[in-house]
Amino acid sequence: MGFKFNFTKEKLAAIIKRNPYPAQWFDALNEILPDYEIDTVKRVAAFVAQCAHESAEFTALQENLNYRAESLTKIWPKRFPAAIAAQYARRPEAIANRAYADRMGNGPESSGDGWRYRGRGLIQLTGRANYQQFADSIGAKIEQIPEYLETFQGAVQSACWFWESNNLNVLADAGDIRMLTKRINGGFIGLDDRIKHYHHALEVLS
């Protein structure tokens, strides 16, 4: 099992130019992508492009929750109305615990699940339920997952798991970056940048 084209460390480095660890990322991608049938030029280009956008070219493996009060009210108006937003501003752990409380398999705000299971990986895995499903898929305990998601292998494998779970190879085969973005993002945030990354990746890998 391997790639159906010549995938090299040099090609990856040309796609994620700002990343200081292209060799380590290549080793993880080379090891894991074929297991999920992300093995053609179109599939790898789409995967790397989406991950590059989501993670600032594979440099941000943890959700940034250091929000100002105004941003909290805009992003989560029901969770952070103006009357309380200032109490949480610039407090990432408190923000996560409130923002993600009582959903995605998490317990209440006081449980700490929001922070414990905050977004991690190349395509940020979020919420206790998703962490548990990913853990089950690789035969691991959920307690091992937070740390694993911030490794090269864990960040790649969790993104591959999400990709496979959402049948994204079909959209990659069609070159449908718009719908890929919708499945990953829930909307179309950053679509132009994702398309730019995709076309660049296609050019490099072809």
N, C-alpha and C positions, 0 to 999 in steps of 0.2 A: 504494500500500500504506500502510495506517495503522491506527488503532484503530477498533473498531466501537462506540465510545462516546466521550464527551467527556472525555478524559484531560488534566488540566491540572497546572501546577506547584503551584497552590494546593491541589489535592486531595492530591498527593503530600506536600506540607509538612504537611498535617493528619494524615497517616498516620505519618510519621517525624518527630514533633515535636521530638525531641531533637537532630536532625541540623542542623549549621550550614550545610550546603551543598545545600539542596533544589533550587535552580535548576540546579546542575551535575549533580545526580543525575537530575533530570527530563530535561535535555538528552540524557544518555546513554541513559536508558530510552526516551525518545521516538524516538531514532534507531535503537536496536537491537532492542527487543522485537518490533516487527512483522515483522522478518526471520525470526523464529523462531515466528511465528504465535501469540505471546503477546499477543493483541489484543482479547480480550473482557473484560468486567467480572470474570467468574469466574477467568479465567486470570491476569489482572494482579493481582487480589486475592490469589490463592494464591501467585503468584511473589513479590510484594512482602512478604507476610506471612512466608513461609519465609525470605527473605533478611533481613528485619528481625530475626527471631529469631537467625539464624545470625551476623549481623554487628553485633548491638547497635544496631539501627536505622541500619545503613549507616555505622557509625563505626569498626568493627574489620575491617580488610582483611588482617590477618596473624595467623596462629595464635599464641596466647600459650602459650609453652612454659616459662614461669618457675615450674616446679613444686618443691614441697618433697619431701623424701625419702619421706615417708609417702604423698603423692599419687602419686608415681612407682610405688611398689610396688602401690598399689591399681589404677591405670590400666593399667600394663603389668607384671604380676607376673612374667612370664617374662623380660622384657627388663631389669627392674630389681629383682631379688630384694633382700631387706633387707640382705644382706651388701655390696652395692655401691651401693645407691641414694644413700647420703650423698655418694659421690664425684661424683655428677652433679647433685645438688640445686642449684637456682637457677643452672644453667648452660645456658641455652636451646639454644645451638648444639650442645653436647655431647649434650644430651638428644635433640634432633632426629636427630642422626647415628646414635645407637644405636637409638632407637625405630623409625626407618624404614629401618634397614639391611636390605639383601638382600630387599626386597619392593617391590611397586609399581614395578618397573623400576629401583629404586635399586641402587647398588653397595654394598660393605661399609661398615662404620662409618667406616673411614679415608678413604673417597672424598669425604666431605663432601656427598654427594647428599641425605641426610636434611634437612640445613639448607638447601641450595640449592633444594630442591623441597618445602619445607614448605608448610603450608596457606596459601593466599592467595586473595583475591577474596571476593565476597559469599557464595557457597557454596564453602567453601574447597577449592580444587583442590590435591591432595596427591600427590606421587610423580612421578618422572621419566616414567613411562609416560603418566600423565594429562596432564602438561605437553606431552609430545610429540604426543599425539593432538589436544590443543587447538591447538597450534602448526600442525599439519598442516591442521586444519579452517579456519584463517584465512590459510593461506599464509605463515606466519612461521617464523623459526628459533627453536628452543627457547631459545637464549641470550637472546632478546628477551623471553621470556614472564615471568620473575620480576618485572621492572620494570613490564611492561604490566599485570599483574594488580593492581597497587596504584594504577592510574589509575581514574578514573570509568568510562571506556569499557571498559577491560580487565576490571574487576571485574564489570561488568554482562554483558559478552559471554561471559566464562567461565562465569558462572552460567546464561546462556541455552544455552550449548553443553551443559552438564551436563543441563539441563532437557530439551532435545531428545533427547540421547543416551539418556535414560532414559524417554522417551515420557511425560513428566509432564503434558502438556496433557490427556491422557485422564483422569487422576485429578483434575485441576483442573476439568474439565467436569462431573465427577460430584460435585464438592465433597467429595472423600474426603481430608480433611486427615490422617487417621490413616495411610493408606497412603502419602501424599506424604511424611510425616515418616519413615516406615520406609525409603523409597527414598533419602532424602537423608541421614538420620542413621544408618541401619543398625539403629535401635531406635526408641524413643518418647521420648527425652529431650526435655524441654521441650514436650511435646504440648499441655498446657493453655495455655501462653503462645502457641504457634503458632496455636491455635484462636482465642484472644482477638484476636491480630493480624489473623487472617483475617476474623472477623466485623466488626471495626472497619473494615478495608479495604473490605469489601463495602458497608458502610453509607455510607462516604465516596464510593466510586466509582459507586454506583448512582444 
